[in-house]
């Protein structure tokens, strides 16, 4: 006997519901069909554009699709819509101006499996992300970070000594300088050597996340039901890795925070972001468990956001200085005039050093660190230039292409800080600033951009004031510089 629902036959209600859903879906599909998708290669049935997707995560490879199909390119990979944006103008229109629709992130199953749910860079565009991001922004905005300038100056000076003592370890020392600055600013923790225990933990977490978030590496991202497979099943290595990685990911979130809180309890804390939050809450009886959890999440994100990005830009700097000695000389001459030979640069010199500032911007432009940005995901269907962009599409801004658009940057392969300066050496307003794309877009724009730029400024100014960056000669005493266009970016989201 069929059951009844408020007097209606349940079977009838079910059929009605299915019918309505079907009609709505058909209507939406029809609407979409009336408005075409953006141009792109013809998809295969079911597989879609799997074989059109560049084999390498390299912006230059993705750009070939723009050369063929235009500024906005549509791909469908196994049912997942992807929209590639090939110019600053399109990214600005969609990701900045319509930010409320384009600020989601792709879902990641591995993020949860490895215990990385605290890393809000991968959060969905929801209220939890808003709270974590606000907590972060409160301490990394342009005003609050000014109080940590002396920490950044000290780190740059220590870097100089370390590189002078052991130039062959320059890459390790740059990394240590940025990592130790973050631990000091965020947690008030002083680290003294490359093999510091806390640095080792957070560095390990970086390696893990780079593995876990490599696009296309894990089948579970395409077939989410695989996450339920028990770890002992043959072939489920990803589950066994995830269990092991959980320990490091949790330690990264909690260990430095616990050390900071212990120092506050003992009364020997140095001023830091955590000390200001925890001590600020004393008057109301301390942080609530929820506030504490948000603080742990937000503060742990700083090391994650800061170290790889700033280090990659520093490598661009070293490479550019070695390849363009005339630029290096100009920057050094400005430093000699403004800073003089009796001391090292300080933040108070920053506004008097337009050429050094322009050199920082040119480093962000010449080989941008996140060459395909970080993917966003759209929320709902949208119309743009006569095309429909389906809700749920992955949006990939080609930052590399923006940074070398000849409309904005004539002779883009050359490293020319002058492009950001007027003929009489003052900052030029009308040129597209790398800050407008190198740090991402819309509501997801990098909240560490002020801190990041400040770190780059003081590090580059200090190095240039004391050292000369040159190519290392080979065994015959010759040093052959590659052409600028042959300096290749590594295959990855971060270069
Ligand atoms: C040269 C330096 C840096 C570059 C080029 C850079 C670049 C980026 C980019 C491209 C994004 C993605 C934005 C988007 O989705 O549209 C991002 C996000 C982020 N960055 Fe940075 N960044 C830098 C330095 C820093 C620093 C120093 C910090 C921390 C102090 C930081 C923290 C973050 C965080 C927390 C996010 C996630 C934002 C979110 O999803 O809401 N970054 N960064």
Boltz pocket constraint, residues with backbone or C-beta under 6 A from the ligand:
constraints:
  - pocket:
      binder: B
      contacts: [[A, 120], [A, 121], [A, 122], [A, 133], [A, 136], [A, 140], [A, 301], [A, 302], [A, 303], [A, 304], [A, 305], [A, 306], [A, 307], [A, 309], [A, 310], [A, 313], [A, 369], [A, 370], [A, 373], [A, 374], [A, 375], [A, 376], [A, 437], [A, 438], [A, 439], [A, 440], [A, 441], [A, 442], [A, 443], [A, 444], [A, 445], [A, 446], [A, 447], [A, 448], [A, 449], [A, 451], [A, 452], [A, 453]]
      max_distance: 6.0
